[in-house]
Amino acid sequence: IQFQVAFGNGASLTVVGTDLPNPTGDTDQIELVRYVLNLGVQGVDPSGTEAFGHCTFNNPFAGKMALSCEGVAKDKPISIVFVSDGIAPQR
């Protein structure tokens, strides 16, 4: 499972994980495996790293979605929080 968050300046963040059991009927979790940051700058390659932790999110097809990730990458804590604009995701 992966989520990609696009920013207005052309940058993007991709969060990659594997499915975990749903904590509730309205939420899901993934085990955080990796993230990739693309600054959207010509000549600057995207950078990614292995990450450990978990992400929790609600149904992305039900309107506004919140994604929250906590973990560790390169022995440093990471925290990612994203709230969608409510537009249904494209497949």
N, C-alpha and C positions, 0 to 999 in steps of 0.2 A: 504494500500500500504506500502511496506517496501523495504528498500535497505540495503544490507549487504556489507560492505567493508572489505575485508580480507587483512591483512598485512603479509609480508614475515616472520615475527617472530612467526606466529601462532595466533596473536591477531586479533580480529574483532570488528567492530562497526556496530550495527544495528540501523537504523533510521526508526521509525514507524509513519505513519500519515494517515489522511483521505483525500480523493480527494477533490480538490477545482476546480472551473472553470479555464479553460486554459486561461492564459493572452494573448497568441498569438497562431497561428496555429502550431508553432514549439516548444512551451514550455508548460510545465504543472506545477502545484503547488499542494502541499499537506499541510494540516494543521498539524504541528508537534504535536505528542501526547506523544511519549516516545522514549527514546534511551536506548540501552543496550550495555555495553562495556564488552567484554570478553578478558582478557589479555592473554589467552591461556596458563596459568600457572597451572600445576597440583596442586590441593588443594586450588586453589583460584576460588571461584564461580563467574560467570558473575554478574555484577552489573548494574542495570537499574534504571531509575527514570522517573517520569512524566515530560514532557516538553511542553512548550507553544511557538508557533511561526509558521513559515512557511518555506517551502523548495521549491525552484524553480529548474527545470531541463529540459533539452531538450530530444528529443526522444532517448532512450537507444538503439534502434535497427538501428539507422542511423549512426553508427560509434562512434567516441569519444563522451562521454557524460559528461557534467558538472553538478554537484549537489551542490547547495549552500543553507545552512540552517542558519537562524538567529532566536534566541529565548531566552527563559529564562528557567532554570531548578534550582530548589532549591534556588530561588531568586537570581541567578547569571546568567549573560549573557553567552550565548553559541553561537559559530559560527563554522559551519562545512562546509568545502569546499573540494570537491573531483572531480577529473577528471579521467575518465576511460582510459584504455589502447586501447580502440577502438574495442576490441573483443566483438562480439555479446553476450548478456547475455543468460544464459541457463534457460530454463523454467522447 
